[in-house]
Amino acid sequence: MRTPARVLAADDDEQVLAVLSAILGSAGHTVLLARSGEECVRVAQSALPDIILLDVNMPGMDGFATAEALAGRGETRNIPIVMVTGRIDGKDRVRALKAGAVDFLSKPFRPDELVAKVQSLARLKAYHDDMQSQQVGLMAEVAGKGDQLKAALDISARFVPREFLRCLSKKSIAELALGDQVLSDMAILFADIRSFTSLSEKMTPRDNFRFLNSYLGRMNPFIWENGGYIDKYIGDAIMALFPSGAGSALDAGIAMLAQIPVYNSHRAAFGYAPIRIGVGVNAGPVMLGVIGHERFMQGTVISDAVNLASRLEGLTKIYGASLIVSNHVLFGLEDPNRYHYRFLDRVRLRGKEDTVPVYEVFNGDPPELLERKKRTRETFERGVYEYHAGDFTLAAKLFDEIRDPKAPEKAIEIYRIRCMRSLKLGSAEPAVEELG
C-alpha cells in the first residue's frame, strides 16, 4: 500500500528541483523546495516534512553541514535524510552517515529508484511516528498508576508481543495460563542470513551481538508495519507471524530484501562485508498457545505450516533464490499480479507422501536480475513442466536457451544437471528436497 509523503528537496539547481518535483508529485507525494542549506533548515523546522532529499554540494551551508544542523534540532532530528550527489567516496559516505543521513541517491537518478526509496522511507517514518504516538498514549493511560506498573508494561511487551495476547483474547501477560491455546489461520515468515556461521567466526562475541542487533533493528520494522509480529529469534533467523494473511507476509519479505542493499551500503562505509538473506513464506492453520511449566512458560506456535515455512527458507540456499513461497501463499493473495513469481519445483518433505509446489518470488532481486527473470519466466516454467513430464531433452534445450554463462542462475544450472542425469537414468530424479 502506497504511503503519501511530504518530501523536502534541497538543491541549488532549479532544473534538478523541477525534475524531483515532477517525479515525486506524479507518484502522489507532496514536494517542498529549498534552494540552499540555510533555507532547507528553515523549511524543515516550520513544515516538518516526512523525508528530506539533500544535495551534497551547495554554496554556503553544504549538505553535510545541513544534515548536522537538522540532526541537532529536536523537531527535525528524526526526519530521514537522503544525500543526493553525483559521486561520493567511502570517506564522504561515512561523513554523511555520521552527519545524520540514512541513505544515498546518485545523480543522474532513476525515477523508479527515487520513488522506491522515498516510498520505503515514508513507510518507516510512518511506523516511527505511530510507535511514538502509541508510546505517548500508553504513558497517558498509566499516568497516576505508579512507575512500577508502567515499567512492568514496558518490560512485558518486549518479551510477549501484544499481538500474541490479542490472538489468545488476553488483556495482559498476567492472564496467561499454561495450556492456553487457539487455532488460527496465519502466514509464517522465516528469514535467515546466508553463511552466518563463517561470518560469525570472524567476529568477537561482542561484535556478533552488535551485528545481530544492527541487522534485526533494520529488518523488524518491515514486519511490524505489514501487520506481523515476531514470534522468536533463532540465532540470526527471524520467525514472524502474520494474522492478516499471506499478502502481508510477502510484502514484509520483499521489503526486507529491498533493505539489504541499503544496509550493505552502510556496512561498506565502515569496511564490513556485505550480507545476503533468504526468506521463506507459508500460510495455513497454526496452533498458538502457552507451553512449559507453571514456573516457566512461553508462548509458541505449533503446526506443519510452520515447519514448511522454515524448510522453504532452507530451499533458498539450494536454488540460489532470495524468496520462496508455497502454493498456499499464492492462492491466498488478493491480487497475485502485484508480484513477479515463477513456478520453481515440486518438493517432497521427509515423512510426507505428497510433493509440495513451490514458487520463487523475485520482486526483491536486483533490478537487472529481476528483469532477466521476468523476460525468461515463460521459458523457465515450460522447462520445469517438460522436465516433470519426462521430456528431458526438450527441457534441457529450453534451459540452455535462457542460460547466461556470464551470470548463471543456480536454479537453471540445477535443472540442466538434473536433465543430463535423468537422460542417463531414463526417468526423473526424485524430488530435490527431502529435508527433515
N, C-alpha and C positions, 0 to 999 in steps of 0.2 A: 504494500500500500504506500503510495507516494506521500511524503510529508512536506507540505509547502514551507519554505523558509524565507526569512528576511536576511538577505546577503548584503554585506557592505564590501564593495570593491574599491580598493585604493590603488591608484596608478597615476603617474603624471602624463601618460599618453592617452589623449582623448579617444583615439581610434580603438585602443585596447578596451577602454571603458565601454565604448559603444558596442563592441563585439560581445563582451561579457554580459552586458545588459540585455542584448538581443537573445543570446543563447539561453540564459537563465530565466528571462521573462517568458520565453516560449515554453519553458518546462514548468511554468506555474509558480516560480519563485518571485518575490519582490526584491528589487535591486536598488540599493542606496549607493551613491557615488561620492568618492573623496579623491582630490587631486594632489594631496600631499600627506605626509605622515602626521603633521600637526592637525590637519582637517580630519583625518581618519580618527584620531583620538577624540576630537570634539564630537564628531557624529556618533561614534560608538558609545560615548558616555550619555548622550541625550537620547539616542534611538534604541540602544541595547539590541543590536542585531543578533541573529542566531549563529552566523558564520561570518568570518572576515577573510577576504581574499586580498593578500598584501604583497604588493610589488617590492622586491628587494632593493632595487636601485631607484631611489627617488632623491631629488635635491633636498637639501635641508636635513630633516629627520628621515634617515633611510629606514628600510624595512626592519632591520634588527633593532634599532633604537625604538621604533614604533611598537614592535612586539613587546619589548621590555616595559615600555610605558603602559601598555594595555594590561600586561600581566601584573603590574604593580598596583593596579587600582581595583578595589573591591568589587565594583559594579561590573567590570569588564574582564576580570581575571579568568572566568570560566567560559568565555566565548572562544570556540575553536578557531585557530588561525592557520590558514594555508598559505605558505610562501609561494609566490609566483615569480619565476625567473627564467631567463634564457639558458643559464648554465650555473650550476652550483657544485663545488667540490666537497669532498668529505669534511674538510675543516669548517667550511661555512655551514654545512648541514648540522654539525654538532653545535655551532654557534646559534643557529636558528632554533634548534630544539631547546637549548638552554634558555633562549630568549622567550620561549613560550609557544613556538609553532608546533603543530601536531602532524602536519603533512606538507607535501610539496607538489607543485604543478609546473611542468616545464612549458616554456614558450617555444614554438607556437603550439598551443594546446589543442587537443582533440575535443570537439563538442561533447561526444559521448562520455569521455573520461571526466571532463569538467562536471557534467550533470551527475554522473555516478558518484564522484567524490562529495559534491555538495549534498546529494541525497543521503549518502551514508552518514555524513557528519550531522545532518539535520535530524536523523533518527536518534543518534547518540545524544545530541543536545536535548531533544525532547524527552528521552529517557532520563537524563540527568536532572532536568527541571521537574519531571514527575516525581522522581525519588526525593528531591528536596521538598517538594510540596507535601508528600506523604510523611516525611520526617517532621515537618512543621505541624501537620495535623496530629501525628502521634504524640508529639510533645504537648500540644494543647489538650489532647484527650486525657493524658495522665497528669496534667498540672494539678497540683494540690493533693496528689495521691502518694507523694513521697518519692524521694530519689531511689529508694530500694526497688520499688515497683517498676519505675522507668528502666533502671539498669537490668532488671530481670527480663523485661520485654525485649530490650535491645539484644541481650545475650542469647535468649532462646531462639530468636528469629534467625540468628546466624547458624544455628545447628539443626533446627527443624523448620523447613520452609512453611510460610503461611499457606501456600497453595496446597501442601500436603494436609494441613489441618482442615482446610476447606473441603478437600475431597472426602475426608472422613467425617465431615459435619461437626468438627470440633472448633470451639472458640479460642482455646488456648492449649498450650502444651500440658497444662495441669489436668486436662480432661482425658488425655490419652491413657489407654489401659492395654495391658498385654492381651493380644488376640483380636484387637480391633481390626476390622478388615472391610474392604469394599471392592466389588468387581466393577471395573470401568474400562471403556474403550479409550485408548490413548495412542499417540505416536511416541516412539522412542528413538532418541538420537545418541549415538556413540561417536566421539571424536578422539583421535589419538595422534600423538606426534611421531613422525617417521624417525626410525633409528635413534630413539631417545636414549637407549642404553649406551650406545657408543658416544653420544653427545654428553651424557651424564658422566661417563668415566673420565672426561677431560676437565670436569669441574669439581671444586671442593663441595662438601655438603652444604655449606652456607650459600655458595653460588647456585647450587641446584635449587634451593628453596627460593632464592631471589628470582631466578629464571622462571620457575613454575608460577610464582605469584605474578610476575610481569605478564606472562603468557595468558594465564587464566583471567587476569584483570582486563585484558583486551577482548577475550572471547566471550566471557559470561554475559555482558550486556546484550549481545545479539540473541541470546537465549531468552532473557527476560523480556526484551522488547517485542519478541514474537509470541508471547503468551506462554512460554515454557518455564520450567524451574529445574534446578539442578538437584538430582537425586543423590549423587555421590561423585567423588573424585576417586579414581583408581590409579594411583601414581600420577602419570601425566595424562591419563584418559579422563574424559568428561562423559558422564551419563546424565542425560536430561530427559524429562517427560513433558509432553505437550497435551494437556487436556483438550485444547482447541482443535487438535487434529493434524493430519498429515501435511497439509499446506504450510502450517506454521512451523513445523519441524524442518521441512525442506527449505523454507525461506531462511531460517536460522542457520542451517548448514551452509547455504550458498553465501550468506553474509559473512560467516566466519572465514570461509575460504577466500573471499574478496579482501578481507582484512589482512591476510597473511603477507602479501607483498608490501603493504604499508608497514607492518611490523618488521619485516626483513629490512626495509629501508632504514628504520630506526636502529636495528641491530648492526647494520653495516656501518652506520655513522660512528659506532663505538668499537668497530673491529670485530664484531661477533659473526659467526657463520649463520647463513640463512637456515630456516626450518621449513618442513613441509608437514601437512597433516592429512589424515584420511578420515572420512565421515561415512557412517552407515546409518540408514534410517529405515525403520519398520513401523507398522501400525497394527493394532489388534487389541483384544481383551487382555487386561492385566489385573492381577490381584494385588491391591495396595493395602498394606497393613503394618502392624507392630509385632515384632518378634523379639525373642531374648528371654530374660529372666526378670522377676519383679525388681531385682536390684540394679539391673542394667538392660534397658530396652532400646531398640532403634527402629525407625521406620524403614521399610523396604518395599520392593515390588518384585513379584514372582510371576513368571509367565514364559511360555515358549516364544512369545513375541519379543521379549527382552533378549533371550538367547540368540534369536535370529538377527536382531539389530546389531549385537556385538559381533557376530560372525560376518555380517555384511561389511562392517568396518574392516575386519580382517581381510576380506576379499580385495579391498582397495590395494593392498600391498601386492597381491598376486597379479592383478590385472593392470597395475600402474595407473589406476583411476583415483580421482580425488573424492568422488561421492557416488556411492552405490545404494540403491533402494530396492525394496521388494515390490512385487506386483500389487500388494495390499496398499502401498503408498500411492502408486499411480491411480489405482481405482478409487482412492479416497479423495482425489483432488477435484475441486470445483471446476477448475479450468486448467487441464494438463497442457494446453497450448502456450501457457505462460513460461514453460520450461523447455530446455533443449535436452533431449534424452535419446538413448538408443538401447535396444534390446541387447544384452550382453551375453547371457548364457542361462542354462538351467543347471542348478547345482543340487547335490544331494547332501544333506546333513547327516552325520553319524547317528544311527538309531532311528532314522526316518526312512520310510519306504518311498514316498513321493519326492520328486525333484521340485525345486522352487525356482520360478522365473525371476531373474534379477536384471536390473536396468542400471545403466550409468547415466547420471545427470551431470552435464558438463557446463552448466551456466557459470560455475566458479573457476573454470580453466582460464589460463592466459588468453588474451584476445586472438592471437594467431592460431593457437591450437583449437580454440572454440570454433573459429571459422572453418578450419580444416575438417573438424568432426561434423559440423553442420553440412558441409559440402559433400562429404563421403558417407553420411549416415545411411542413405538408402542402399548403397552397395555393401556396406558393412553388414547391415541387418540381413540382406539377402544371402551374403556369405555364411552368416551364422545359421540361417534357415537351411541352406543347402547342405551344410555340414551335418546338422542334426537329421536331415532327410537321407543322408548316406551318399550324396554325390560329392565325394571328397575332391575329385578332380576339378569340378566347376567351382567349388568353394575356394580351393587354393588359387585358382585363376582370379576370382573376384578379390581376394585379399591382396594378391600381387598387384592388381590394378590400382589400389588405393594406398599401397605401401610407399612410404617416403624413406629411402635409405639414409638420407641425411638427418632425419629426425624420426626414427622408428617409434611407433606406438606399441607398447608392450602387449596390449590386447590383440592387435593384428599379428604380432610375432608369435604369440601363443597359439593362435588358430592355424597359422602356417605350419608350425611344428606338429600340431595335432593332426592336420590333414595328411602330412607326409607319413606319420606313424600309422594312421588309420588305413592309408592305402596299402601299407605292408601287411597290416593285420586283417584287412578286409571288412572291418567293422569299426564303428565309432568307439573312441576311448570312453571309459566310464566318466560320469560327471566329475568335473575337475575338483570339486570341494567335498571332502569327507571329514570336515572338522568335527571334533567332539568337545 
